[in-house]
Amino acid sequence: MTKTLTLFAALLACTAPARAQRAHIGPHAGYDFDRNVALAGGQMSLPLSRYVELYPSVDVYFVDTGTLIGFNGDLKLRLQPGQPLQLYMGGGLNALRAHAGSTSGTNTGWDLLGGIETRRGYSHPYIEGKMLQHNGSTFQLMAGINITLF
């Protein structure tokens, strides 16, 4: 019980400054170098504090046969909050859902990411690299835009 209360208090302390922050949503496109396929998707940035954001995203891979969709649940750590050009890094859990013919399956793993994003105005372009670890590792490079939600 004490651990639960401590965790709850820590979460409240982390989220208190988030009132001044705003959520973002936007599209992205990229390339998976190990699969040799393009991808497109979308992401959200939900601030938990000035430094930490919940960063869920979904990716659709343009594979030759069947479908491949990735779901990511990441945390993003901003290294220079308040600066017009911000570096960030993070990571989290990843699930890939593949479907080809009558066969389908889900492969879960983890990922690490890093990027740079502008923070002026209401739209924020960014470039991000992401390493996914499943049965093997893959590297993706993406570019996108985050749009401030009011």
C-alpha positions in Angstrom: 0.0 0.0 0.0 2.9 2.4 0.8 4.4 1.8 -2.6 1.1 2.6 -4.3 0.8 5.8 -2.4 4.4 6.8 -3.1 3.9 6.1 -6.8 0.7 8.1 -6.9 2.3 11.0 -5.1 5.3 10.9 -7.5 2.9 10.9 -10.5 1.0 13.9 -9.1 4.3 15.8 -8.6 5.3 15.1 -12.2 2.0 16.1 -13.7 1.5 19.4 -11.8 3.6 21.6 -14.1 1.8 20.1 -17.2 -1.0 22.6 -17.0 1.1 25.2 -18.8 2.0 22.6 -21.5 -0.2 21.7 -24.4 -0.9 18.4 -26.2 0.1 17.9 -29.8 -1.0 15.6 -32.6 0.3 15.1 -36.1 1.3 13.0 -39.1 4.7 11.6 -40.0 6.4 9.6 -42.8 9.6 7.7 -42.9 11.6 4.7 -43.9 12.5 1.5 -42.2 16.1 0.7 -43.4 16.2 -2.9 -42.3 12.8 -3.9 -43.9 13.5 -1.6 -46.9 9.9 -0.2 -46.7 8.4 3.2 -46.4 6.0 4.0 -43.5 3.4 6.6 -42.6 1.5 7.3 -39.4 0.6 9.6 -36.7 1.5 10.5 -33.1 0.3 12.4 -30.1 2.4 14.2 -27.4 0.7 14.4 -24.1 2.7 16.4 -21.5 3.1 14.8 -18.1 5.6 17.5 -16.9 7.8 20.1 -18.5 10.4 17.4 -19.3 8.3 14.2 -19.9 5.6 13.5 -22.5 3.5 10.4 -23.1 4.1 9.7 -26.8 1.8 7.1 -28.4 2.0 6.5 -32.2 0.9 4.2 -34.9 2.7 3.3 -38.2 1.5 1.7 -41.4 4.3 0.0 -43.3 4.0 -0.2 -47.1 5.0 -3.9 -47.5 4.7 -5.8 -50.8 2.4 -8.5 -49.4 -0.2 -8.3 -46.6 -0.2 -5.6 -44.0 2.1 -4.5 -41.2 1.0 -2.0 -38.6 3.1 -0.8 -35.6 1.7 0.5 -32.3 4.1 2.4 -30.0 3.6 3.5 -26.4 6.6 5.7 -25.6 7.8 8.3 -23.1 9.7 11.2 -24.5 12.2 13.2 -22.4 12.8 16.8 -23.5 16.4 17.7 -23.0 16.0 21.5 -23.4 12.5 22.6 -22.5 11.6 26.2 -23.3 14.2 26.4 -26.2 13.0 27.1 -29.8 14.9 24.0 -31.1 14.7 21.0 -28.8 16.5 17.7 -28.6 14.6 14.8 -27.1 15.1 11.1 -26.4 12.9 8.3 -25.1 11.6 4.8 -25.5 8.9 2.4 -24.7 6.9 -0.6 -25.8 6.2 -1.5 -29.4 3.8 -4.1 -31.0 3.9 -5.1 -34.7 0.8 -6.6 -36.2 1.4 -8.5 -39.4 -1.3 -10.1 -41.7 -0.6 -12.0 -44.9 -3.3 -14.2 -46.4 -4.8 -16.4 -43.7 -1.8 -15.9 -41.4 -1.5 -13.1 -38.8 0.4 -12.5 -35.6 1.6 -9.9 -33.2 5.2 -9.4 -32.2 5.9 -7.2 -29.1 9.2 -5.5 -28.2 10.7 -2.3 -27.2 12.1 0.8 -28.9 14.5 3.7 -28.3 14.1 7.1 -30.1 15.8 10.4 -30.4 15.1 13.5 -32.4 15.0 17.3 -32.8 11.9 19.5 -33.0 11.2 23.2 -33.5 8.9 24.7 -30.9 7.9 28.0 -32.4 4.3 28.8 -33.3 1.5 26.2 -33.4 3.1 23.7 -35.8 6.4 21.9 -34.9 8.3 20.0 -37.6 10.6 17.3 -36.4 13.1 14.6 -37.5 13.4 11.4 -35.4 15.4 8.2 -35.5 13.9 5.1 -33.8 15.5 1.7 -33.1 13.0 -1.2 -32.6 14.0 -4.4 -30.9 11.9 -7.5 -31.6 13.4 -10.8 -32.9 16.0 -8.6 -34.4 16.6 -4.8 -34.5 15.5 -2.3 -37.1 16.2 1.4 -37.6 13.7 3.9 -38.8 14.1 7.6 -39.8 11.0 9.7 -39.8 10.0 13.3 -40.4 6.7 14.8 -39.3 4.8 17.7 -37.8 3.2 18.2 -34.4 0.2 20.6 -34.3 -0.7 22.2 -31.0 -4.2 21.4 -29.7 -6.0 24.1 -27.9 
